[in-house]
Amino acid sequence: MTLMQRGMEMLVSQLPDAAGGTIHYCRNTDSVSLTATFGRSEFSVEDTNGVRVEYSDRDFIVSAASLILSDAVITPQRGDVIDVRSAVGEVLHVYEVLAPGGMQPYRYCDPERTMLRIHTKRVG
């Protein structure tokens, strides 16, 4: 394991406690509870009329290896749902996984692909 990989592992383990919380990631009837760091990305795209649309909401940064549904590691898909949970499991906010203009709704945060940044829009 390289020094960079060890450093990323340490960051992955510490960051959610400092700047995150518990989320519940859902696809159809499958779901998993994760600890995520909260972030934000801003996008700028032009619609079919040439009008520039600014888009920004909530991003969730999670360990790529922890996103497991049906016993398999997955990547986020448009239409998946993320519930933000309180410490006692109460649903506080609901977000849909998506990104504007047909962009991919997630990206890796590091060259080793240990962290995912999932783009979402609040729906409830």
N, C-alpha and C positions, 0 to 999 in steps of 0.2 A: 504494500500500500504506500502510495506517495505521500509526501508531506501535505500537498494540496488536498488529497482525499481525506486524510486525517483531520485537517482543518475544517473541511466541509462537514464531516461527521459531527465534529464538536459544535459547529454553528447550527446544524440541523437539530441537534438535541437541545440547544439552549434558546433559540430564537422564539419558538412558540410560547414558552413560559413568559418571556419578556414582552412580547407584542402580539399575543394571539388569544385563542380560546378554542372551545370544543365546537366542532361542526359535525353534521350528519350528512354524508354524501349518498344520494339515491339515484338509482337507474332502474326504472320499472319497479319491480317488487324487491330488488336487492338493495342493501344499504350497508354502510360502515360508518362508525364513529371515528373521528380523527381529531388530532390537535393541529390547528392551522395558524399561520401568521396572517394578519389582515393587511392588505395593501390596496393600491389603486393604480390603474393605468388609464391614460387618456388617449383616445383615438380621434382621428380627424379623417372623414371620408366624404366624397361627393356623391349626392344622390343622382338619380337619372335626369333631373332638371339642372344639374350643375351647381346645386346648392351645397355648401360645405356643412356637414353635420358633425358636431362635437359630441363625443360619447365618453362617459366616465361613470363608473360605479364601483363595485367592490371586487377586489381580487383576493383569492385565497392561495397562500403558498403552503404546500404540503410536501412531505417526503414522497417521492414517486413510488418507492417500495411499499408504502403503507396504503396505497389506493388499491384495495383488493375487493373484488366482488365475485361471487361464485367461485371462490378458491383460485382466482387468477388476477394477476396484476393488470390493471386497465389504464388507459389514457382517457381523459375527459372527452365527452361528446356533447355537442349542442343538444339542449333539451334536458340534460341531466339536472337534478335539483340539489341544492345545498341549503340545509336548515342550520341557522346559527342557534346554538343551545346555550342556556344559562348553566351555572354550576350544578343545578338540580335537575337538568334535562329538559327544562321548559323551552319550547320553540319561541325565539325572539323575532327572527326575520327569516324570510324565504327568498332565495336567489336562484335564478335559472342560469345554467352554463351557456354562454353565447358570446359572440364578438361581432361587431358590425361589418358590413360589406363583404360577407363571406370569408372573413379572416378565420384562422384557426383559433378555437376558444381556449387554448392553453399554449404555454411555451416552457421550455426548460430554463432554469435559472443559472445553470452552471454547465461547464463543459463535460462533467462526468455524468450529467443527467440524474442527479440525486434529488433535485427539487423541482417541483412543477408550480408554475404560476397559472392559476385557473381564472379566466375572465368570466364575470357574471353580471347580471342585471337584476336588481331587486324586483320581485313580483308579488310579495306579500309580507 
